[in-house]
Amino acid sequence: MNPFERDYRIVYSDTDMKQRLRLSRLFTLLQEAATDHAALLGAGREKTLDRGILWIVTLQQANVSRMPVYDESVRIVTWPGKPKHLLFPRYYRVTDERDNALIEASSLWALMDRNTRKAVFPEQCGIAVPGMQTGLETALPRPPQAPQTDVTTTFIVPYSYVDQNGHMNNTRYFDLAEDRMPDALRKRDLCRVCTEYSREALPDAEITLKGEQVGDTFLLAGESEGQKLFKLSMTYAPDEP
């Protein structure tokens, strides 16, 4: 078994005001590659989506040396790690045309029943994704720090943020964070991002948000009806003097 590879050229709609690949689009591209690879390994929609079983992300992180830019060609590489009980680790690398690593990332996936919205044991539904080791694995994600501020705002999950799993797509949390962080921080180069998803945010849910800047890091967390939904941290390069 070999890692899955896909070449991709960054197009206009992928980028932000500085012609950089948007963070939400980055994770969309990574997850599309992971989904296609899972299908090649025998865990595609016939065994999951078509049977009411959903792939969901529980934790993810990325270390960024440089974000790809408009019209740049990159290679996306992904491979699965050894499954851990209910969790499926997956690793990613994004390289430039000279094979320089731009981004190294990892995520933890799980399976959820579409009707009960509860976790599914892989062996109970005959789903298995064999792991592999390449020597290029980055560390698996860990829960980020929570903001300590008492200042809150609210956000209603719109229809356009909801995916076919029936909840707010995990990549849209990055858009949510970038829209709310200080403008000066947003303009810097991203170095590291980490997210934890505790519960799903359903359509029209009202989310109470807490966000604050701590040094070079922006922290954002949300809860709904007293239940924690997510935590997110985004760390940027120091501001140039």
N, C-alpha and C positions, 0 to 999 in steps of 0.2 A: 504494500500500500504506500502510495506517495502523497505528499501534500497536494492540495488543489491550488491551481494557479490561474489567474485571469488578468489579462492586460486591459487597461482602461485609460482613456484620454479624458481629462477633466474638461467638462463643457461649461458654457456660460452659466447655466442654471444651477450648477453645483457650487458656485462661489459667492463670497461676500463682497463688501464694498472695496476690500483691499485685494481682490482677485484670488483670495485664498479659498481652498476647499472648506466649506462650512462643516462644522463638527457634526451636525445632525446628518448631513449627507455622507460623511466619512463612515459613520457607524451603519448607515443604511447599506453602503457598498460592502462593508465587512460582513454584515448579516446576510445579504443576498448571496455572497460567495459561500458562507457557511451552510445556508439552506440548500444550495445546489450540491455542495459536497456531501451533505447528509443524505440527499436523494441517491447519489451515486453509491453510497455505502449501504443502501437498503433501508433508509429511514426517511423516505420521502413522503409526499402527501397521501399516497395510497395507504400507508400504515399509520399516518397521523391525522392530518386535517380531514381527510375523507371519512375517518372513523370517529370524528369528534374529539381528537386529541391535539392539543396545541403546544408548540414549542414556545417557551417564554424565557426571557433573560432575567436573572436574579442579581447578578453583579457583573460589572465590566469596568475595564480600565485601559488606558493607553498612555504610553510615553512617546512624546513627539519631539524628534530632532528638528524637523522642518515640515510644515504643512504644505502639501502639494498646491500648485497654483494653476490658474486658468491656462488651458491648452497644453498642459504638461502630461506626458504619458507615464503611467506608473504600472507596476505589477503588484497585484494583491495575492498574497499567499496565505492559506489557512490549513490547519490540521487539528484533529481532535486529540485531547489528552485522555488518560485512563479515567473511565467513569468512577465517580465517588458516590456510592449509594444512590441518591435521587438526582445527583448533579452530573452534568456533562461538561467538563472543561473543554475550551477551545482556544487555540492560539492563532495570532495573525501577524503578518509582516507586510508593510507597504514599502516598496523599493522604487528608486528612480531608474532611468534608462542605463545607468552605470552600475546598477545593483547595489547602490548605497541605501542603507536602511533609513527610511524617513520616519516610520511609525512602527512601534512594537506594541501589541495589545493582547489582551486575554479576556475571556468572559466565562461565566458559569451559566449553563442553561438547565432548564427543568421541563418536565411535561405536565400539562394541566388538562383536566377534563372540561370540555367546553360547556357542558350542562351543569355540573356540580361546582365548577370553578375551584376544584381541589386538586392537589398534586396526585400524579399517577406514578405507580411503580413501573419502571420499564419492563421488568420481567413479566408483569401481569398482562401486558399487551404485546409482547413479542418484539419489543424494540431494543436493538442493540447497536451501538456505534463503537467499533473497536478503536482503542487509543493507539497512538504511536508517539515516538520520541525522536526529535530531530537534532537536539542539542542547541536549538535556537529559541527554546521556550523562555518567555519572560515570566516574571512572578505572577501568580494568580491574584485576582483582585481581592482587596480587603475593604470592609465598610469604611466610608469616609467620615471625617469629623462632622459633627452637627453644629450649625450656627448657634450662638448663645444669645443673640439679640431677642428682645421682647417685642420688637416692632414687627407687625404682620400686615400682609396684604392678602387679597383673595383673588382667585382665578377660577373661572368656570370652564370645564373641559368642552371645547367646541366640537362639532361634528367632524370638522376637517382634521382633527388631531387623532381620531379614532381609527384603528386598523381593523382588519378582518378577524382578529381575535376578540373584538368587541370591547377593547379598552384603549386608553391613550397609549399610542406607540412609544416605546422607550426612547427612541431618538428625538422625539419632540421635547423631551425634558431639557435637552441642550439648547433648543431655541428659546424655551422658557427662561433658562438661566441667562443666556446672552442678551435677551431683551431687558433684563432687570439688573444687570451688573453695572457698575460705574463705567461711563464711556471711556475714561482714560485707561482702564484696565482692559476693556474689550479690544482696544487698538493694539495691544502688545501681542507678542508671539506666544502661543500656547505651548506649555511644556508637558503638562500632565493633567489627566482627567480621570475621575473615578466616580462611579454611581452604584447605588444600592437600591433595589426595588423591593419593598416589603409587602406591599399590596397593590392591586391594580386600581387605576383611576377610571371609572366608568363614564360614559357620555353624560354630560350635564352635571357632573359632580362638582361641588364647590370645594376647592382646595384652599386651605389656609397656608400661606407661604411665609417662611422666615429666610431672609437672605442678608449676608453681610460680607464685607471684605476684611480678611485677616492677612495683613502683609501683602504678598503677591498672589494670594488665593481668594477666590470667591466661593462662598459656601451657600448652598440653597437646600432647604428641606421643606416638605409639605405633608400635611395630614388632612384627613377628611372624617368628619363625624367622630372625632377623638381617636382615630386610628392613624398611625404613621404610614405614609405611602412611600416616600423616597428620601434619600439624601444624595447630594452631589457636591463634588469639589472640583474646581478648575484652577490650576496654577499656571501663572504666566511668567515670562522672563522679566527680570528686574527692569525698571524703567531706565532708559539711557539718560545720562546727565546732560 
